Amino acid sequence: MSGEAWVRPQGVLDPERHAALIANRESIARDAGIPVHLLWQKLPALVAGE
């Protein structure tokens, strides 16, 4: 991949890179030796000032 940032200024992952990660999540999890469900976790809501 290029040296471009993964996160846009608004804090959202580049949609194309996100799609690639989602499409390859089983392979990524297998390579990492972890269950697929551990690749994603709901983040807590931001509080004012964050």
mmJSON file of the N, C-alpha and C atoms, coordinates in Angstrom:
{"data_MODEL":{"atom_site":{
"group_PDB":["ATOM","ATOM","ATOM","ATOM","ATOM","ATOM","ATOM","ATOM","ATOM","ATOM","ATOM","ATOM","ATOM","ATOM","ATOM","ATOM","ATOM","ATOM","ATOM","ATOM","ATOM","ATOM","ATOM","ATOM","ATOM","ATOM","ATOM","ATOM","ATOM","ATOM","ATOM","ATOM","ATOM","ATOM","ATOM","ATOM","ATOM","ATOM","ATOM","ATOM","ATOM","ATOM","ATOM","ATOM","ATOM","ATOM","ATOM","ATOM","ATOM","ATOM","ATOM","ATOM","ATOM","ATOM","ATOM","ATOM","ATOM","ATOM","ATOM","ATOM","ATOM","ATOM","ATOM","ATOM","ATOM","ATOM","ATOM","ATOM","ATOM","ATOM","ATOM","ATOM","ATOM","ATOM","ATOM","ATOM","ATOM","ATOM","ATOM","ATOM","ATOM","ATOM","ATOM","ATOM","ATOM","ATOM","ATOM","ATOM","ATOM","ATOM","ATOM","ATOM","ATOM","ATOM","ATOM","ATOM","ATOM","ATOM","ATOM","ATOM","ATOM","ATOM","ATOM","ATOM","ATOM","ATOM","ATOM","ATOM","ATOM","ATOM","ATOM","ATOM","ATOM","ATOM","ATOM","ATOM","ATOM","ATOM","ATOM","ATOM","ATOM","ATOM","ATOM","ATOM","ATOM","ATOM","ATOM","ATOM","ATOM","ATOM","ATOM","ATOM","ATOM","ATOM","ATOM","ATOM","ATOM","ATOM","ATOM","ATOM","ATOM","ATOM","ATOM","ATOM","ATOM","ATOM","ATOM","ATOM","ATOM","ATOM"],
"id":[1,2,3,4,5,6,7,8,9,10,11,12,13,14,15,16,17,18,19,20,21,22,23,24,25,26,27,28,29,30,31,32,33,34,35,36,37,38,39,40,41,42,43,44,45,46,47,48,49,50,51,52,53,54,55,56,57,58,59,60,61,62,63,64,65,66,67,68,69,70,71,72,73,74,75,76,77,78,79,80,81,82,83,84,85,86,87,88,89,90,91,92,93,94,95,96,97,98,99,100,101,102,103,104,105,106,107,108,109,110,111,112,113,114,115,116,117,118,119,120,121,122,123,124,125,126,127,128,129,130,131,132,133,134,135,136,137,138,139,140,141,142,143,144,145,146,147,148,149,150],
"type_symbol":["N","C","C","N","C","C","N","C","C","N","C","C","N","C","C","N","C","C","N","C","C","N","C","C","N","C","C","N","C","C","N","C","C","N","C","C","N","C","C","N","C","C","N","C","C","N","C","C","N","C","C","N","C","C","N","C","C","N","C","C","N","C","C","N","C","C","N","C","C","N","C","C","N","C","C","N","C","C","N","C","C","N","C","C","N","C","C","N","C","C","N","C","C","N","C","C","N","C","C","N","C","C","N","C","C","N","C","C","N","C","C","N","C","C","N","C","C","N","C","C","N","C","C","N","C","C","N","C","C","N","C","C","N","C","C","N","C","C","N","C","C","N","C","C","N","C","C","N","C","C"],
"label_atom_id":["N","CA","C","N","CA","C","N","CA","C","N","CA","C","N","CA","C","N","CA","C","N","CA","C","N","CA","C","N","CA","C","N","CA","C","N","CA","C","N","CA","C","N","CA","C","N","CA","C","N","CA","C","N","CA","C","N","CA","C","N","CA","C","N","CA","C","N","CA","C","N","CA","C","N","CA","C","N","CA","C","N","CA","C","N","CA","C","N","CA","C","N","CA","C","N","CA","C","N","CA","C","N","CA","C","N","CA","C","N","CA","C","N","CA","C","N","CA","C","N","CA","C","N","CA","C","N","CA","C","N","CA","C","N","CA","C","N","CA","C","N","CA","C","N","CA","C","N","CA","C","N","CA","C","N","CA","C","N","CA","C","N","CA","C","N","CA","C","N","CA","C","N","CA","C"],
"label_alt_id":[null,null,null,null,null,null,null,null,null,null,null,null,null,null,null,null,null,null,null,null,null,null,null,null,null,null,null,null,null,null,null,null,null,null,null,null,null,null,null,null,null,null,null,null,null,null,null,null,null,null,null,null,null,null,null,null,null,null,null,null,null,null,null,null,null,null,null,null,null,null,null,null,null,null,null,null,null,null,null,null,null,null,null,null,null,null,null,null,null,null,null,null,null,null,null,null,null,null,null,null,null,null,null,null,null,null,null,null,null,null,null,null,null,null,null,null,null,null,null,null,null,null,null,null,null,null,null,null,null,null,null,null,null,null,null,null,null,null,null,null,null,null,null,null,null,null,null,null,null,null],
"label_comp_id":["MET","MET","MET","SER","SER","SER","GLY","GLY","GLY","GLU","GLU","GLU","ALA","ALA","ALA","TRP","TRP","TRP","VAL","VAL","VAL","ARG","ARG","ARG","PRO","PRO","PRO","GLN","GLN","GLN","GLY","GLY","GLY","VAL","VAL","VAL","LEU","LEU","LEU","ASP","ASP","ASP","PRO","PRO","PRO","GLU","GLU","GLU","ARG","ARG","ARG","HIS","HIS","HIS","ALA","ALA","ALA","ALA","ALA","ALA","LEU","LEU","LEU","ILE","ILE","ILE","ALA","ALA","ALA","ASN","ASN","ASN","ARG","ARG","ARG","GLU","GLU","GLU","SER","SER","SER","ILE","ILE","ILE","ALA","ALA","ALA","ARG","ARG","ARG","ASP","ASP","ASP","ALA","ALA","ALA","GLY","GLY","GLY","ILE","ILE","ILE","PRO","PRO","PRO","VAL","VAL","VAL","HIS","HIS","HIS","LEU","LEU","LEU","LEU","LEU","LEU","TRP","TRP","TRP","GLN","GLN","GLN","LYS","LYS","LYS","LEU","LEU","LEU","PRO","PRO","PRO","ALA","ALA","ALA","LEU","LEU","LEU","VAL","VAL","VAL","ALA","ALA","ALA","GLY","GLY","GLY","GLU","GLU","GLU"],
"label_asym_id":["A","A","A","A","A","A","A","A","A","A","A","A","A","A","A","A","A","A","A","A","A","A","A","A","A","A","A","A","A","A","A","A","A","A","A","A","A","A","A","A","A","A","A","A","A","A","A","A","A","A","A","A","A","A","A","A","A","A","A","A","A","A","A","A","A","A","A","A","A","A","A","A","A","A","A","A","A","A","A","A","A","A","A","A","A","A","A","A","A","A","A","A","A","A","A","A","A","A","A","A","A","A","A","A","A","A","A","A","A","A","A","A","A","A","A","A","A","A","A","A","A","A","A","A","A","A","A","A","A","A","A","A","A","A","A","A","A","A","A","A","A","A","A","A","A","A","A","A","A","A"],
"label_entity_id":["1","1","1","1","1","1","1","1","1","1","1","1","1","1","1","1","1","1","1","1","1","1","1","1","1","1","1","1","1","1","1","1","1","1","1","1","1","1","1","1","1","1","1","1","1","1","1","1","1","1","1","1","1","1","1","1","1","1","1","1","1","1","1","1","1","1","1","1","1","1","1","1","1","1","1","1","1","1","1","1","1","1","1","1","1","1","1","1","1","1","1","1","1","1","1","1","1","1","1","1","1","1","1","1","1","1","1","1","1","1","1","1","1","1","1","1","1","1","1","1","1","1","1","1","1","1","1","1","1","1","1","1","1","1","1","1","1","1","1","1","1","1","1","1","1","1","1","1","1","1"],
"label_seq_id":[1,1,1,2,2,2,3,3,3,4,4,4,5,5,5,6,6,6,7,7,7,8,8,8,9,9,9,10,10,10,11,11,11,12,12,12,13,13,13,14,14,14,15,15,15,16,16,16,17,17,17,18,18,18,19,19,19,20,20,20,21,21,21,22,22,22,23,23,23,24,24,24,25,25,25,26,26,26,27,27,27,28,28,28,29,29,29,30,30,30,31,31,31,32,32,32,33,33,33,34,34,34,35,35,35,36,36,36,37,37,37,38,38,38,39,39,39,40,40,40,41,41,41,42,42,42,43,43,43,44,44,44,45,45,45,46,46,46,47,47,47,48,48,48,49,49,49,50,50,50],
"pdbx_PDB_ins_code":[null,null,null,null,null,null,null,null,null,null,null,null,null,null,null,null,null,null,null,null,null,null,null,null,null,null,null,null,null,null,null,null,null,null,null,null,null,null,null,null,null,null,null,null,null,null,null,null,null,null,null,null,null,null,null,null,null,null,null,null,null,null,null,null,null,null,null,null,null,null,null,null,null,null,null,null,null,null,null,null,null,null,null,null,null,null,null,null,null,null,null,null,null,null,null,null,null,null,null,null,null,null,null,null,null,null,null,null,null,null,null,null,null,null,null,null,null,null,null,null,null,null,null,null,null,null,null,null,null,null,null,null,null,null,null,null,null,null,null,null,null,null,null,null,null,null,null,null,null,null],
"Cartn_x":[0.836,0.0,0.874,0.261,0.993,1.197,1.893,2.147,1.021,-0.15,-1.284,-1.815,-2.407,-2.998,-4.193,-4.361,-5.509,-6.764,-6.582,-7.731,-7.853,-9.035,-9.294,-9.403,-9.311,-9.383,-10.638,-11.724,-12.956,-12.906,-11.828,-11.694,-12.285,-12.658,-13.267,-12.217,-12.116,-11.199,-11.556,-10.573,-10.8,-11.741,-12.874,-13.858,-13.283,-12.372,-11.79,-10.917,-10.141,-9.291,-10.14,-11.192,-12.101,-12.716,-13.176,-13.773,-12.772,-11.513,-10.485,-10.259,-10.246,-10.078,-11.242,-12.458,-13.647,-13.633,-13.282,-13.26,-12.225,-11.162,-10.073,-10.008,-11.064,-10.984,-10.723,-11.252,-10.999,-9.525,-8.953,-7.536,-6.661,-7.025,-6.272,-6.306,-7.482,-7.616,-6.812,-6.891,-6.142,-4.641,-4.159,-2.73,-2.301,-3.207,-2.897,-3.11,-3.782,-4.04,-5.109,-6.09,-7.168,-8.522,-9.578,-10.922,-11.341,-12.104,-12.556,-13.297,-14.099,-14.905,-14.053,-12.769,-11.904,-11.326,-11.592,-11.097,-11.924,-13.102,-13.966,-14.562,-14.622,-15.216,-15.874,-17.08,-17.782,-17.03,-16.77,-16.067,-17.063,-16.651,-17.552,-17.786,-18.912,-19.239,-18.239,-17.931,-17.037,-17.773,-17.02,-17.594,-17.123,-17.796,-17.453,-15.978,-15.332,-13.938,-12.964,-13.437,-12.541,-12.437],
"Cartn_y":[-1.189,0.0,1.242,2.316,3.576,4.149,5.265,5.903,6.804,6.687,7.522,7.133,8.103,7.848,6.912,6.055,5.152,5.858,6.915,7.599,8.988,9.305,10.629,11.617,12.917,13.91,13.797,13.289,13.141,11.912,11.128,9.955,8.692,8.721,7.556,6.862,5.551,4.769,4.948,5.042,5.148,4.016,4.329,3.292,2.15,2.441,1.389,0.452,1.012,0.18,-0.603,0.019,-0.676,-1.874,-1.672,-2.77,-3.902,-3.554,-4.586,-5.359,-4.661,-5.34,-6.277,-5.796,-6.619,-7.846,-7.652,-8.763,-9.821,-9.407,-10.325,-10.67,-10.393,-10.561,-12.004,-12.972,-14.364,-14.716,-14.265,-14.514,-13.775,-12.534,-11.741,-12.42,-12.872,-13.54,-14.843,-15.594,-16.861,-16.588,-15.591,-15.251,-14.798,-14.099,-13.601,-14.675,-15.765,-16.838,-16.488,-15.668,-15.265,-15.529,-15.652,-15.818,-14.55,-14.732,-13.603,-12.56,-12.994,-12.023,-11.06,-11.371,-10.469,-9.327,-9.344,-8.27,-6.999,-7.095,-5.919,-5.855,-4.651,-4.428,-3.059,-2.982,-1.706,-0.778,0.422,1.399,2.187,2.621,3.433,4.781,5.376,6.687,7.724,8.673,9.747,10.691,11.265,12.264,13.64,14.67,16.02,16.298,16.912,17.261,16.242,15.104,14.087,14.266],
"Cartn_z":[0.0,0.0,0.0,-0.4,-0.459,0.931,1.013,2.291,2.75,2.116,2.495,3.871,4.534,5.851,5.726,6.725,6.751,7.223,7.974,8.566,7.959,7.519,6.978,8.134,7.838,8.919,9.788,9.232,10.006,10.912,10.839,11.685,11.094,9.814,9.172,8.316,8.447,7.636,6.169,5.316,3.876,3.468,2.842,2.494,1.643,0.735,-0.093,0.739,1.634,2.489,3.492,3.984,4.892,4.186,2.955,2.191,1.992,1.735,1.559,2.851,3.982,5.27,5.552,5.304,5.54,4.639,3.379,2.429,2.808,3.484,3.833,5.313,6.049,7.504,7.927,7.211,7.591,7.408,6.316,6.064,7.074,7.376,8.346,9.717,10.126,11.424,11.448,10.372,10.305,10.402,9.649,9.696,11.087,11.783,13.128,14.198,13.82,14.78,15.798,15.376,16.282,15.636,16.448,15.895,15.148,14.081,13.256,14.089,15.056,15.811,16.636,16.824,17.578,16.73,15.428,14.569,14.691,15.201,15.306,16.699,17.216,18.531,18.519,19.013,19.08,20.036,19.564,20.404,21.239,22.413,23.228,22.552,22.862,22.312,22.816,21.974,22.382,23.336,24.23,25.128,24.678,25.096,24.693,24.951,23.996,24.151,23.579,23.128,22.56,21.07],
"occupancy":[1.0,1.0,1.0,1.0,1.0,1.0,1.0,1.0,1.0,1.0,1.0,1.0,1.0,1.0,1.0,1.0,1.0,1.0,1.0,1.0,1.0,1.0,1.0,1.0,1.0,1.0,1.0,1.0,1.0,1.0,1.0,1.0,1.0,1.0,1.0,1.0,1.0,1.0,1.0,1.0,1.0,1.0,1.0,1.0,1.0,1.0,1.0,1.0,1.0,1.0,1.0,1.0,1.0,1.0,1.0,1.0,1.0,1.0,1.0,1.0,1.0,1.0,1.0,1.0,1.0,1.0,1.0,1.0,1.0,1.0,1.0,1.0,1.0,1.0,1.0,1.0,1.0,1.0,1.0,1.0,1.0,1.0,1.0,1.0,1.0,1.0,1.0,1.0,1.0,1.0,1.0,1.0,1.0,1.0,1.0,1.0,1.0,1.0,1.0,1.0,1.0,1.0,1.0,1.0,1.0,1.0,1.0,1.0,1.0,1.0,1.0,1.0,1.0,1.0,1.0,1.0,1.0,1.0,1.0,1.0,1.0,1.0,1.0,1.0,1.0,1.0,1.0,1.0,1.0,1.0,1.0,1.0,1.0,1.0,1.0,1.0,1.0,1.0,1.0,1.0,1.0,1.0,1.0,1.0,1.0,1.0,1.0,1.0,1.0,1.0],
"B_iso_or_equiv":[0.0,0.0,0.0,0.0,0.0,0.0,0.0,0.0,0.0,0.0,0.0,0.0,0.0,0.0,0.0,0.0,0.0,0.0,0.0,0.0,0.0,0.0,0.0,0.0,0.0,0.0,0.0,0.0,0.0,0.0,0.0,0.0,0.0,0.0,0.0,0.0,0.0,0.0,0.0,0.0,0.0,0.0,0.0,0.0,0.0,0.0,0.0,0.0,0.0,0.0,0.0,0.0,0.0,0.0,0.0,0.0,0.0,0.0,0.0,0.0,0.0,0.0,0.0,0.0,0.0,0.0,0.0,0.0,0.0,0.0,0.0,0.0,0.0,0.0,0.0,0.0,0.0,0.0,0.0,0.0,0.0,0.0,0.0,0.0,0.0,0.0,0.0,0.0,0.0,0.0,0.0,0.0,0.0,0.0,0.0,0.0,0.0,0.0,0.0,0.0,0.0,0.0,0.0,0.0,0.0,0.0,0.0,0.0,0.0,0.0,0.0,0.0,0.0,0.0,0.0,0.0,0.0,0.0,0.0,0.0,0.0,0.0,0.0,0.0,0.0,0.0,0.0,0.0,0.0,0.0,0.0,0.0,0.0,0.0,0.0,0.0,0.0,0.0,0.0,0.0,0.0,0.0,0.0,0.0,0.0,0.0,0.0,0.0,0.0,0.0],
"pdbx_formal_charge":[null,null,null,null,null,null,null,null,null,null,null,null,null,null,null,null,null,null,null,null,null,null,null,null,null,null,null,null,null,null,null,null,null,null,null,null,null,null,null,null,null,null,null,null,null,null,null,null,null,null,null,null,null,null,null,null,null,null,null,null,null,null,null,null,null,null,null,null,null,null,null,null,null,null,null,null,null,null,null,null,null,null,null,null,null,null,null,null,null,null,null,null,null,null,null,null,null,null,null,null,null,null,null,null,null,null,null,null,null,null,null,null,null,null,null,null,null,null,null,null,null,null,null,null,null,null,null,null,null,null,null,null,null,null,null,null,null,null,null,null,null,null,null,null,null,null,null,null,null,null],
"auth_seq_id":[1,1,1,2,2,2,3,3,3,4,4,4,5,5,5,6,6,6,7,7,7,8,8,8,9,9,9,10,10,10,11,11,11,12,12,12,13,13,13,14,14,14,15,15,15,16,16,16,17,17,17,18,18,18,19,19,19,20,20,20,21,21,21,22,22,22,23,23,23,24,24,24,25,25,25,26,26,26,27,27,27,28,28,28,29,29,29,30,30,30,31,31,31,32,32,32,33,33,33,34,34,34,35,35,35,36,36,36,37,37,37,38,38,38,39,39,39,40,40,40,41,41,41,42,42,42,43,43,43,44,44,44,45,45,45,46,46,46,47,47,47,48,48,48,49,49,49,50,50,50],
"auth_comp_id":["MET","MET","MET","SER","SER","SER","GLY","GLY","GLY","GLU","GLU","GLU","ALA","ALA","ALA","TRP","TRP","TRP","VAL","VAL","VAL","ARG","ARG","ARG","PRO","PRO","PRO","GLN","GLN","GLN","GLY","GLY","GLY","VAL","VAL","VAL","LEU","LEU","LEU","ASP","ASP","ASP","PRO","PRO","PRO","GLU","GLU","GLU","ARG","ARG","ARG","HIS","HIS","HIS","ALA","ALA","ALA","ALA","ALA","ALA","LEU","LEU","LEU","ILE","ILE","ILE","ALA","ALA","ALA","ASN","ASN","ASN","ARG","ARG","ARG","GLU","GLU","GLU","SER","SER","SER","ILE","ILE","ILE","ALA","ALA","ALA","ARG","ARG","ARG","ASP","ASP","ASP","ALA","ALA","ALA","GLY","GLY","GLY","ILE","ILE","ILE","PRO","PRO","PRO","VAL","VAL","VAL","HIS","HIS","HIS","LEU","LEU","LEU","LEU","LEU","LEU","TRP","TRP","TRP","GLN","GLN","GLN","LYS","LYS","LYS","LEU","LEU","LEU","PRO","PRO","PRO","ALA","ALA","ALA","LEU","LEU","LEU","VAL","VAL","VAL","ALA","ALA","ALA","GLY","GLY","GLY","GLU","GLU","GLU"],
"auth_asym_id":["A","A","A","A","A","A","A","A","A","A","A","A","A","A","A","A","A","A","A","A","A","A","A","A","A","A","A","A","A","A","A","A","A","A","A","A","A","A","A","A","A","A","A","A","A","A","A","A","A","A","A","A","A","A","A","A","A","A","A","A","A","A","A","A","A","A","A","A","A","A","A","A","A","A","A","A","A","A","A","A","A","A","A","A","A","A","A","A","A","A","A","A","A","A","A","A","A","A","A","A","A","A","A","A","A","A","A","A","A","A","A","A","A","A","A","A","A","A","A","A","A","A","A","A","A","A","A","A","A","A","A","A","A","A","A","A","A","A","A","A","A","A","A","A","A","A","A","A","A","A"],
"auth_atom_id":["N","CA","C","N","CA","C","N","CA","C","N","CA","C","N","CA","C","N","CA","C","N","CA","C","N","CA","C","N","CA","C","N","CA","C","N","CA","C","N","CA","C","N","CA","C","N","CA","C","N","CA","C","N","CA","C","N","CA","C","N","CA","C","N","CA","C","N","CA","C","N","CA","C","N","CA","C","N","CA","C","N","CA","C","N","CA","C","N","CA","C","N","CA","C","N","CA","C","N","CA","C","N","CA","C","N","CA","C","N","CA","C","N","CA","C","N","CA","C","N","CA","C","N","CA","C","N","CA","C","N","CA","C","N","CA","C","N","CA","C","N","CA","C","N","CA","C","N","CA","C","N","CA","C","N","CA","C","N","CA","C","N","CA","C","N","CA","C","N","CA","C","N","CA","C"],
"pdbx_PDB_model_num":[1,1,1,1,1,1,1,1,1,1,1,1,1,1,1,1,1,1,1,1,1,1,1,1,1,1,1,1,1,1,1,1,1,1,1,1,1,1,1,1,1,1,1,1,1,1,1,1,1,1,1,1,1,1,1,1,1,1,1,1,1,1,1,1,1,1,1,1,1,1,1,1,1,1,1,1,1,1,1,1,1,1,1,1,1,1,1,1,1,1,1,1,1,1,1,1,1,1,1,1,1,1,1,1,1,1,1,1,1,1,1,1,1,1,1,1,1,1,1,1,1,1,1,1,1,1,1,1,1,1,1,1,1,1,1,1,1,1,1,1,1,1,1,1,1,1,1,1,1,1]
}}}
